[in-house]
Amino acid sequence: MKKRQRTFWVATIIFLCFPLLCAQMSFAGEADDLFQKGTEFLREGKLGEAIQAFSDVLAINNKHADAYNNRGLAYYEQGQYTPAEADFTNAILYNPTDEKANNNLALVYYIQGQYDQAETYYNRALSFSTEEKPYYADVYNNLGVIYAKKGRFQDALTAYNNAIRVTETKNLEYTDAYYNRGNLYYNQGKFDASIADYTKTIDFYEGSENKMSAAADAHYNRGLCYYNKKLYDQALADYDRAIAIRPEFKWAYYSKGYTLFMQGQYDQALTAFQQAIAIDPNFDYAHFGLGLVYQRKGDQKNCISSLQTSCSLGNTSACNALKELGVR
């Protein structure tokens, strides 16, 4: 059986900045009181009450840009992107240079996969001030994600670098641009640069109860980098750490199995692939990995059985391997 090219799966996290809240009050009297009440409801997570309060403001003054923005934010937090988009659009209509509303509309477009519109409004938001603000780190990061999705990798790198520059000049602890830039470097084969960015992510998120999943992804991706550098022991250490954080991480088991296979540790590789299959019985790559291990161990029966399972699940490499073995 010919040597097969390994299939990689890179864990990707698309980090988004939070929508921005308008706290200022622009109109006196009852509208002011309602706006303040709605803003407090919004901060407390009482979204229905916030929406009603801002709607009451707009019944008094239908040109209250901040009320549109904050009601849009409440809709966004509920996952109601269509009314959120409408409210942010109205906020911009009555206050075209409002950074917050432009940023929020960009985020809604991003969530809906409308990347051209998102790019336009993020860049509008950045153009309204000569002063670089801390939240620009998130804006630049999101632009980087958009550019990467559109295949504009140099623009993505510039955007991530800008996000990291803002992070460092504003003394922010961390920006998700490190992780995303690591993915960009990985896809370009710049594994040392990628390792440095994943390490930054690991150092920040390791031990953080709410963000351990991000640390698992960073460990896994750094393991892929080490694998590509043929530093197999370091790769295995990262896969094991990813599994310790997220025990159901089937791709980490698969990558561990393949790395052990490359080291000639066939029994341990077998166990790793079997653990991946225990998590997902239809994991075609893990069944294919089993077939490779059984072939190396001289177990033709189990080799063919595993390859047949993998092929039946749609793995073309397994199907081709069966043809080479003369099995239909």
ZIFENWO-V36402 format. One record per pair of residues at least 24 apart in sequence whose C-alpha atoms are under 7 Angstrom apart, sorted by the first residue. I is the first residue (numbers start at 1). J is the second residue. Records with the same first field share a line. If there is no record, write none. Layout:
BEGIN
I = J, J
END
This chain:
BEGIN
1 = 321, 324
10 = 221
11 = 217, 221
15 = 176
16 = 138, 142
17 = 138, 139
19 = 73, 104
20 = 100, 104
21 = 70
22 = 66, 69, 70
31 = 57, 60
35 = 67
42 = 74
47 = 74
50 = 74
63 = 94
65 = 90, 91, 94, 95
66 = 91
69 = 101
81 = 108
97 = 128
99 = 125, 128
115 = 146
119 = 143
134 = 166, 170
136 = 163
137 = 163, 164, 166, 167, 175
138 = 163
141 = 176, 177
157 = 181
191 = 225
195 = 222, 225
198 = 222
212 = 245
213 = 246
216 = 242, 245, 246
217 = 242
220 = 252
232 = 259
248 = 279
250 = 276, 279
254 = 286
258 = 289
261 = 293
266 = 293
282 = 313
284 = 310, 313, 315
285 = 310
288 = 318
END
